[in-house]
Amino acid sequence: MKRQAAIIIFALGLLLLPTVSCKSEAPPPPPAADAAAAAAAQGNPFFAPYGTPFNVPPFDRIETEHFLPAIEEGIRREQAEIDAIVGNRKAPTFENTIAALDRAGIFLSEVNAVYGALQGALTSKELQALARQTAPMLAAHRDNIALNETLFLRVKAVYDRREKLKLDREELFLLENTYRDFVRAGALLDEGQKARMRELNQELSLQTVKFGENVLAETNAFQLVIDKKADLAGLPPSVVAMGAETAKQAGLEGKWLFTIQVPSMTPFLTYSERRDLREKLHRAYFMKGDNDNEHDNKDVAKKIADLRRQRAAVLGYPSHAAFVLENNMAKTPERVDAFLRQIWEPIAVKAREEADALQALIDRERGRFKLASWDWWHYTEKLRQEKYALDDSALRPYFKLDNVREGIFALCEKLYGLKFVDKPELPRYHPEVQVFEVQEADGSHTGILYMDFHPRPSKRSGAWSGGFRRSWYDQGARVPPVATIVCNFTRPTADAPSLLSTDEVETFFHEFGHALATLFSQGRYRSRTVARDSVELPSQIMEHWAFEPELLALYAKHYQTGEVIPAELVEKLERSSLFNQGFITAEYLAASILDMAWHTLPNPAEIDARAFEMNLMDEIGLIPEIVPRYRSTYFSHIFSGGYSAGYYAYIWSEVLDCDAYEAFKEKGIFDRPTAESFRKNMLEPFGTEDPMTQYVRFRGAEPKIDGLLRKRGVGPTNN
């Protein structure tokens, strides 16, 4: 289930990172601030310099009641800054309009960075209620800026003169994208159309919040409680211990508890001999949001898709997908569809072959039943052991979470000379969070990294990378970033530390790649424009190192004996790298095709959501033994995240990362000059230039699809 739990939100903005500056740089409120604002500021940590090391958020002083007055004040301050730009009597210039607009809203961005992070990683009923209150406020505020006619005329005046201005590459890129963002937000519409845009954005803000709340509620609602040891048949001791620890935390000591959080569900599906319990658990997972109860998401998904369709129509686009893809490397829904179908055809054949092999194994064991989705993990593990003598439970002891983290640190030191200094004294939003200062080889400060690893009821599922502050340059000095990595990895038990699956190891490397893009950024401006289908390049290229024998020798050590992972296990890992790729790729592609179908529908409001999804899967030929990685009712990426009409981006970016990693294979996987070239040409300017221009500068040519097809087991050398 690679990335089943991974990468939900690298970004919900342009670089999918809050655009935040140092607290001390936030402009002071104007003298006219009213008494209510002054009273709200009393004791509110957002209204004064943080006074913390590295200017990290003072989580020890932030309370839920601080957010609303800070958001209201942030809206007021940013509007005052916009008014100042609009009221400037001097002719529009890049500096007094485009750069000034880029600098506006620092205070609000800083508040929203913390607010958004806690909504994802440490939510509560109070925070959820606040989100329902603030979502339309913030949507209206964004519209007030985007639909400000006088502001747009100033932006347009600079844009129309761009060829006569002496702008450098980054300035021109910012100008062109600022203008484009205004147009795409409705700046060229008439007053009636603008009013309609406001209505649509208000409703969308509420529906996306509702979708995410429903998914979290459904995830937390299900519990598989086991009170008989016989029902644990087949489960390794480590999985049994995990179930006991989860039960203890839930107040069910003496029993075993399994949930539909992926770190709990997947081991149970893999090892349990109780087919009926596997079905119960997996059915609860793939029916999330589709249970016709108060948390049902079928109508919510329809509303979101239809609101997006209506918004695209107001802007003159045939579909939401057409609107989104205009800014991506793919450009059109037709090109995405052709790309996905090119990969789907051979993958569908491979998935069918894998299903046949699993059915044959069931038949050899006299199972007398037809393979179902809840059987796939169980019999895949059996077949893997049969073909490669490779057992997940034999691998996990070599992937202690702390050791994997140190392995990633070692890789970053070899490639870029980075150092990671533990900073346990810095404020954290939860006791489990780890905080590190990231330093260059010479000891100079690069940024701060927060990492939050384990599931809890207050955290949404999946894994993502974001930040409390993005880097930019303020009066020539770099404002250092504060990056975050949030995951849902296997928890430690009373008898063992957190031991990761190979999927979790890859996820950790993946999210760390996103964090490096944040930490290395050298953009002068706060705004970033990253094509959605290139945003996964920094993360996915990191996955290539995870199981390289040279790196495994540095970090894959048995948590009890300290023994380095044996060469024969490494060899088995390499030999089995293409195993189950039909399933992994098919479930992902099915979700990508589902995303595109939702966002090209001419009439989403009129469909039956469940029937629509089932008919689509039948149409493309997804075998019934495989469920899309995300069904519509819990597809948070596209209905409450930033990936609508963009979930295909992972495999589009894989064309880039497979080709880019060849540069390291050619020179040596730890080759410092190649790494420095990748950092300089791809990571540091990420979001400040056309991604293909950057890529060609690094690689010398555009990427080819061959590497991706080989990695997925359907390339020319694998046929």
Secondary structure, DSSP 8 states (H G I E B T S, - for coil): -TTSSS-S-S-SSSSSS-----GGGS----TT--HHHHHHHTT-GGGS---SGGG---TTT--GGGHHHHHHHHHHHHHHHHHHHHT--S---IIIIIIHHHHTTHHHHHHHHHHHHHHHHS--HHHHHHHHHHHHHHHHHHHHHHT-HHHHHHHHHHHHTGGGS---HHHHHHHHHHHHHHHHHTTTS-HHHHHHHHHHHHHHHHHHHHHHHHHHHHHHH--EEE--GGGGTT--HHHHHHHHHHHHHTT-TTSEEE-SSHHHHHHHHHH---HHHHHHHHHHHHTTT-SSSTT--HHHHHHHHHHHHHHHHHTT-SSHHHHHHTTSSS-SHHHHHHHHHHHHHHHHHHHHHHHHHHHHHHHHTT--S---GGGHHHHHHHHHHHHH---HHHHGGG-BHHHHHHHHHHHHHHHH--EEEE-TTS--SSTT-EEEEEE-TTS-EEEEEEEE-S--TTS-SS-EEEEEE--EEETTEEE--EEEEE-------SSS--B--HHHHHHHHHHHHHHHHHHH---SSS-----GGGTTHHHHHHHTTTT-HHHHHHH-B-TTT--B--HHHHHHHHHTTTTTHHHHHHHHHHHHHHHHHHTT-S-GGGS-HHHHHHHHHHHHT--TT---SS-GGG-HHHHTSS-TTTTTHHHHHHHHHHHHHHHHHHH-TT-HHHHHHHIIIIITTTTSS-HHHHHHHHHSS---SHHHHHHTT-SGGG-
